[in-house]
Amino acid sequence: AQKVTQAQTEISVVEKEDVTLDCVYETRDTTYYLFWYKQPPSGELVFLIRRNSFDEQNEISGRYSWNFQKSTSSFNFTITASQVVDSAVYFCALSDGSGAGSYQLTFGKGTKLSVIP
Amino acid sequence: GAVVSQHPSWVICKSGTSVKIECRSLDFQATTMFWYRQFPKQSLMLMATSNEGSKATYEQGVEKDKFLINHASLTLSTLTVTSAHPEDSSFYICSADWELIVGTGGNTEAFFGQGTRLTVV
């Protein structure tokens, strides 16, 4: 069975601070995909990143960066110089690779990030 | 990029009535779509996998007779909440299988609809 744990339920930071959102996953599959999504108050899911299990290279996209560590089954997300617009709930999700891309996702419980001006 | 459109974005209905939610893939064909439910301040939980031309596959604990799924075409899946009750009030969101996005050479994300906020009064 797959499981995604986001231990941080809520985080508050002051604008311009850096913040890291933790994600730990469990899977028996050797091929799998990891995702991060942002859910603003309006409810839609905004895709941030997908990473497959064979690609442990860390990624940076603007103020966002991701640290994938297979050894610790973690896929942490860091926002640098946070802004008020970053306030949202962030979900980490896992999909197995058996469906050749079918994205039946297992979501973590989400971390609510509040950036205070 | 590929777009999944979900309609309506919100609906209020009386207890005992049925509500239909549509999920359309606008510029690609999706033989598989997924329906998720999200209760307030909770995570998204997979309800069912919708397969074009065949019966949906429901997750454990999801009543198939209450949540009717129809995937009659390659671009449309519908979720009907029958005899809705206040405890069915939730945010329902669909996603489409990326594998079948034609012409993109394989995309890198699961495409989600905008979601439907259902309130049963």
Interface residues (C-beta under 8 A of the other chain):
Chain A: F35 Y37 G43 E44 L45 F47 R50 F91 S95 G99 A100 G101 S102 Y103 Q104 L105 T106 F107 G108 K109 G110
Chain B: T32 F34 Y36 Q42 S43 L44 M45 L46 T49 F91 I93 S95 D97 W98 E99 G106 T108 E109 A110 F111 F112 Q114 G115 R117
